[in-house]
Amino acid sequence: MGSFSIWHWLIVLVIVVIVFGTKKLKNIGSDLGGAVKGFKDGMKDGGTAPPEDQPVAPAQVVNAVPAADKTTIDVQARQKS
């Protein structure tokens, strides 16, 4: 009872084709294939190191506070008694 036979899958396939139609299923299949191809191409491009002849720009530090800026005040919180 846990596994489906080939006849169960064929009946499900026929119902899906009747509900969605072959044209819509073809479009879904081509869209899915294009997405998978794009993902694979992106993984290939992302895994390569930058060429040696092109210099890599240094990383930019955002919201850096200079060491000479002493505006932080350290306080100790006390509870009311």
N, C-alpha and C positions, 0 to 999 in steps of 0.2 A: 504494500500500500504506500510505501515511502517513495518509490520511484515511478516515473511515468514511462509508459511504453511509447513507441514511435507513433502509434495511432493517436494518442493524446496530443502529442506535439503537432501532428498534421492538422488535427481539428482546431487547435489554437491558431495555427498559421492561417488556415482558411478564414476563421473569424476575424483575425487582424486584417487580412486583405479585404474582406468585405466591408469592414468598418472604415478603414482609412483609404482604401483604393491604392492601385499600383503606382499612380503618378506621385502621390504624396509620399509613399514609402521610398520611391526612387530618389526623390529630393532629399529626404531625411538621410538616406544612405550616402548620397554624394556629399552632403554637408558634414556628416560625421567623418567620412574619409578625408575630406579637406582639413578638418580640425586636427585629426590625428597626424596628418602629413605636416601641418604647420607646427604642431607640438614637437615632432621629431626634428624638424629643421631648426627650431629654436633651441633644442637641447644640444644639437651639434654645434651651433654657433656660440652658445653660452659656455661650452666646455673648453674652448680653445683659448690659449694665452695670447695676449696682444703681441703683434710683431715687434722684433727687437729694434728695428730702425725707427719706429715711432715712439717718442717719449710719452710716458704716462703722466697725466696731470696729478699733482699732489692733492690729497684729500682736503676738503675745506672744513674747518672747525666752526661750528655754529654756536652762538651764545657763549663764547669764551670770555671769562672775566680775568682781567690782568691781575698779576700777583700783587701789585702795589695798591690795589683798591681794597681798603679796609673798612667797608661799610657794614659788615656783618657784626652784630653784637651778640655775644654769648651770654645767656642768662640761665638761671636755674629756677624751675617752677617749684613753688611751694604750695602745700595744701592748707586750706583754712582749718583752723581748729575750733 
